[in-house]
Amino acid sequence: MKFPQYIGLLALCLLIASCSSGSSSVSDSSDEGWTEVSVTIGERSGGSAAQGPELFPASIETFRFTVTGPDMSPMKEIVDVQGQDTITVVFVVPNGPDRCFRIDALDGDGRLLYSGVTCADIQGPTSVTVYMRTQCDIYVDINTGDDDINDGSIAMPLETITRAIEEAGIREIDNAVICVAAGTYYGSGGYAYAPPPSAPELAVGPGNETFPLLLQSGMSLICTGSDFTTVIDAFDAWSLAIQGATGALIQGCRVIVDNYETGIFSNGPMTIDNVLIEGGGCCAGEGISLGISSDGSVVSNSIIRDINGGGETAIYANDSNVTITDTEISDNASGGIYIDGGVANITGNTIYNNAFGIEVYEADVTVRNSEIYCNWDADLISDSSTQVDAINNSWDHDSTTEPTGPTISSSGSCSGGIDICYWGVNPAPLFDPFNSAVSGGCLTPPLVSKE
């Protein structure tokens, strides 16, 4: 088992007998509804730890472990390699169907080098194995690729993402990894007629993509251009740019939406990491939409801006269990994050200059260590009978600008840039203790009101 094919066999051991003596102990608590899962990197299938530098190449600095599934909150752990030849992480996983175990190997800049994912039903002791492969099964390059004669190898890349997804299905590649080089990938209808101010260079001719791009279960779409120079311009999609799938990953891409369409939609748990989603100048509908079967979805390290179609939001989650972390959400005329039922963990985000920052409707929501400010109507709106837990965040106001700290209204009339607004029949959101207000004042309001 050598590079570049694999970096090793990763045994997710739920049976003591299937783990080596050096692994963490495993307990079965199926009667209590959970199982302790020991995830070990660096073991052969026979249980002996493999030695030598071939296990963890010098380019790998961290491993990211993620466990997702319906009806459970996502679990995540990041571990530094630091010269180790065996790494073990223990998760206490709720028993249930479709528990997806994903492991990513990242370099020092956070780029994905190797990945693997396996989904299984967990109802007590079992054994699951994840094979981590080199980053790319199929390569795509709009500049040098050819869908007719090339085979999708690094030397002979395909031209379109559409063809790469089809090819992964034809070859029956489980958990296929598609790597897309820098360039702009368009549909036959052409490019966004009003390129965003941040990317005026996008005014080029039409392409050959067919939207929506339909990801398969476990598929990874990795955009390898630095600084979001791999661009998926879905101007002519009209409804949807990318449809996700259970266990899928989208990373490193810039997605431009217009014509009231959605950037990324999924009805299964998926990960959206280090992605830039922005409106193309007119009428962008929604940045990310997570449907009712998206429990365990994660949005992280991303930017969502200029979604200005009216009536939609940057991120919409419908009756699912989602995590939104370390993401910047700004200049969205219809709002930042809308949680419509379910559970949401919103941590470490910067949310500003939207019609509203976060709106909650009948959901269990925790907001932590975020900067939520300068939103046109209100920073946080709650219409939920479950109390929103929003302590340790920064708002427009604190005790140095207002005697009572952040401004709050129970009238349900959410306007004028108030910090926190809720309907009086519902419990007031928790917000104290709070962090210092964001300095620098408010920016220009969005061009279009959510009304």
N, C-alpha and C positions, 0 to 999 in steps of 0.2 A: 504494500500500500504506500505509494510514493507520490510526491508532487510531480506534475501539476494536477493529476486526476483527483486525488483526495488529500485532505490533511489529516485524516485519521478516521477511525470508527468511533462514534460517540454513542455510548450505551446509556440510555435513560432507564435506570434499573429500579423496578418496583418489587423485585424479589431478592431477598438477601442472597439466595443461592446463585443469582446471575451476576452478582458484583464480586469484584476481587476483595481480598481482605483489607486492602488499603483504602477502599471506598467508604463513604459515610454510611452509617447504619440506616436501615430502611424500616419503617413501621407501617403496618397495615391497620388503618382505623376505618375500614369500610363501613362498620356499623355506625360510626359517627359521621359518615358522609364525606370523608376526605382521605387522601393517601399521601404519605410523605414520599416525594420523588427525588432520588439522588441522581443528578446529571453529571456525568463524568466525561471529560475530554482527555484523551491520551491513553485509552485502553484498547487492546485488541479484543476481538469477540471472545477469546478464551479467558479473558480477565486479567492477563498480565500487562502491566503498563509498558508501553513501547518507549524506548529510550532514544536519545540522539536528536540532533538539531532538525531532522526532517519533519518532526511532528509539528513544531511551531516555527515557521519561517521568520526571519528577522523583520520582515515587513509587517507582521501582525503585532499590534500593540495591545489590543483589547478584544475580548469576546463579549458579545451581547446575547444574553439568554432572554427569551420571551415565551411566556405560556399564556395562551388565550383559549377562549371557548365560550359557547352560549351560557348565559346565566352565571357568569363569573367575572370578577374584575381582572383585568390583565395583570400579569406578574412580570417583573422585569428586573434583571440584575446585570451589571456591567463589571467585568473582572479584568484587571491588568495582567498581562502575561508575565512580564518581568522575569524572563528566563526560566519559567516553570516548565516541566514536561508533563505534568498531570494537574488538572484543575477539576474540582468538584464543587457544585452548587446544589443546595437542597431547597426544594419548593414544597410547600404543603398545598396540594391541589385538590379542589373540591371534586368529588366523584361526579361523573356525568359524561355525556357524549361529546365527540368532536373536540377533544383537548388537543390543541396544536402546539407542539414544541419546536420552536425556531431558534437556531443558533447562527449568529453572524460573526465573522472575523473581520475586524476593521483595522485600517492603518492609522498612523498618527494624526491624519487629517480627517478621520471619520469616514473614509471611503470604504465601501464594502469590497472585500477581497475574496472571501469564500462564504458560502451559506448552505444551510440545510434545514429542512422542515419535515416533520412527520405529524400526522393527526391520528388520534386513536381514542376509543371509548375507554374511560378509566372507571372501573367499578371495583377497585381493590387490586391485589397483586397481579402484575403482568409485566411484560418486558417490551420496551419500544426501542428501536434503533434509528438514529439519524445519521445519514451519510453526508458529510460536508464536501462539496465539490468546488472546483475552481469557479471563478466568478461567472463565466459566460459559457452557455451552451450554444447560443446563436448570436452573431454580431450583425449590427445594422449600421450603415454609414451612408447618409444621403449623398455625400460627395463622391464616393468611390464605389458604392455598392451597385448590384444588379440583381433584380428579382428573377430574371429569366435564366441566367447561366451560372450564377454563383451559388455556393453551397452553404453560406452562412458562417464559414470559418473566419478566423481573424484575418487570413490572407485574402479571402473571397467573401466579403460581407454582402448581406442583402441590402436592398435600397430602402425598404419600407418596414415599419413596425408591423403593419397589417400582415405582410407576408411572413414575417418572423413568427408571429403568433400561430398562423396557419401551419407553418413548418413544424413547430413544436408539437402540434396535435398530430400531424401526419407521422412524425417519428415516435410518437407516444413517449415523449420525454417527461417523466414525472418531475414536478416542481422545477420546471424549466426556468433558466436564468437568461434573459435577453438583455444584451448590452448595446446601448444606442449612442453612437458617437455625436460629437458636436455638430450642429446644423439645425435647420428649421424644417419640420415635418408637417406638411399641409395636406388637406384634402383637395379634391378636384375643383372645388369651388373657389380656391384661392386663399389668400391670407387675410388677416384682420384688416379691414379697410382703414381703420384708424389705429395704427400701432401705439401701444402705451408709451407715455413720455419716457419711461425708463429704457425703452428699446426701439428707438426710431429706425434702427437698421433692419427691422423685420419687414419692411415694405418690399417684398420680392414676389416672384411669380408663384403659380399654383403647383401643387404636388399630387401624389398618388395615394395618400392614405385614405382608408375607408373608416369613417366614424359611425358608432363608437368603437374604440379599440376594446375588444372583449377578452380580458385576461382570464386564464384558466386557474383552477384551484392550485394553490401553492406556487404560482408563477411569480417571478421577480422581474420587474421592468426597471433596469438600472440605466440611468442617463449619465454617461461618463464624461461629458463636457464639463470643464471647470466653470464655476460661477454661473450656473444655470444657462450655459451656452448650448445645451441640447433643448430645443424648443419644440413643443407640440402645439401647433396653432390650429385650434378646432373651429375656426371661423364658420365653416359650412356644416358643422355637425347638427346645428339647429336644436338638438335636445340634450346630447350627452357626448362628452369627449372620451372618457375612459370608464368602463364598467369593471369594477373590482370583482374579487371572488374570495372564497374562504382560504385563509392562509397566504394571500397574495401580498406582495411588497411593491411599492412604487418609491423610487429614491432618486434624488438629484435632478429631477426634470423641472422645466418651466412649462406650465400649461396655460395657454391663453384661450379664454372663452368669450363668446359674444352671442348675439341673437337669442337671448334668454335661455341659454343652455347651462348645464351643470358641468363642472370640471371633472370631478370624480364621484361616482356613485357606487355603493356596494350594499348588498343584502347579506353579506357574510363577513366574519371578522377578518380584517386586513390591517396592514401597517402602511402609513403614508409618512415618509421621513425625508427631511431636507428637500422639500418640494416648494416651488414658487408657483402660486396660482394667481392670475390677475386678469382683469377685464381688458378687452381689446379696444375699448374706446366708446362702445355703445352697448347698452342693454345686456350685459352679462347677467345670467340668472342666479347661479349659486356656485360657490366654490367647491365644497365637499358636502355630499348628502349621504348619511349613514342610515340605512333602513332598519326595519324591525328585527332582522336576524343578524345584526352587526355586533352583537355582544362580543367584547374583547378587542374591538378596533382601537388603534392607537394613531393619533396624529402628533408628530413631534418635529421639532427643529425646522419648522416651515414658515413661509410667509404667504399670507393671503390678503390681497389688496385690490382696490378699484373694481369690486363687484357692484355694479351700479344699475342693474336692470329694474330695480323697484320691486318690492314685495318679497324678496328672497334674502338670504344671508350668506356670510362667508362660510360658516359651518352649521349644518342642520343635522341633529341626531334625533331619530324618531324611536322612542320606546326601546332603547338599547343601552348597553353598558359600555361607555367609551372613556378613553383617556386622551386629554389634549394637553400637551406639555411643550414648553420652550418654543412657542410659536408666536409670531408677530401678526396681528390682525388689524388692518388699518384702512381708512378711506373707503369703506364699504357703505354705500348710500342706504342700504336697507338693514344693516345691522351686522354685528360681529358673530356671536355664537347663540344659537337658539336650541335649547334642550327641551324637547317635547316628549316628556315621560321618560321612564327608565332611570339610569344612574349615570352620573358623569363626574370624573375627577379632572379638574381644570387647574393646572399647576405651572407656575413659572412663566406665564405668558405676558405679552405686552399687547394691550388692546386699546386703541385710541382712534379718535376722529372717525367713528362710525355713527350711524343713526342711533344705535344703542350698543352697549358693550356686550353684556350677557343677558339673555332673557330665559326665564325658567318657567315652564308650565307643567305642573303636577309631576315633578321629578325630584329625585334625591341627589342633590348637587353639592359638591365640595369645591371651593375655590381657595387656592393657597398661593402665597408668594408671587402674586401677579401685580402688574401695573395696569390699572383700568382707569382711564382718564380722558377728558376732552371728547366724550361721546355726546352727540347732539341732543338727544332726548334724556337719556339716563345711562349711567355706567352699569348698573345692575337693576333688572326688573324681575320681580318675583310674583307669579300668580300660581303659587303652589301651596297645598296644605301641608307639605313636608317642609320643615324649616331649612332654608339654604344656609350652609355653613361657609361663611366668607370672611373668616378672620385672617389677620396677618397679610393684608393686601394694601396697596397704595391706591388712593383715589384722588379726585381733584382737590379735596379739602382734608385738613387734619386739625389738630387742636391749636395750631399756630395761626390758622386762617379763620376758623369757626370755633366758638366756645365749646361746642359739643362734639367737635370733630367732623367727620363726613356728614354731609347733608342727607336727610332721609325724609320721605313722605309716605304716608299710609293711605293717601286718597286714591291711589291708582291712576292719578293724572300725571303721567311721566313725561315731563317736558322741561326745557330750559337748562338741560345739562346737570340735573340733580345727580348726586352720587348713587343713592339707593332708593328705589321706589317699589312699593308693594301694595296689594289690595288689603284693606284693613281686616277682612274676615280671615285672612291667612296670617300665620306667624311672621313677625318681622325677621328678616335675615340677620344672622349673627355677623357682626363686623368688627367688634372690639375684643381683643386689641387689633389695632391697625398700624400700618407702617406710615412713614412720612409721605406727604403728598409729593407727586412728581413735580419737579421744578421746571420753569420755563414757559408756563402759560399754555393756553389752548391753541390748536391749529385751526385753519379754516374749516368750517363745517362741510360735510359732503354736498355735492351739487344737487342731489335729489333726495327729498324727504321720504321716509318709509311710508308716509301717508299717501 
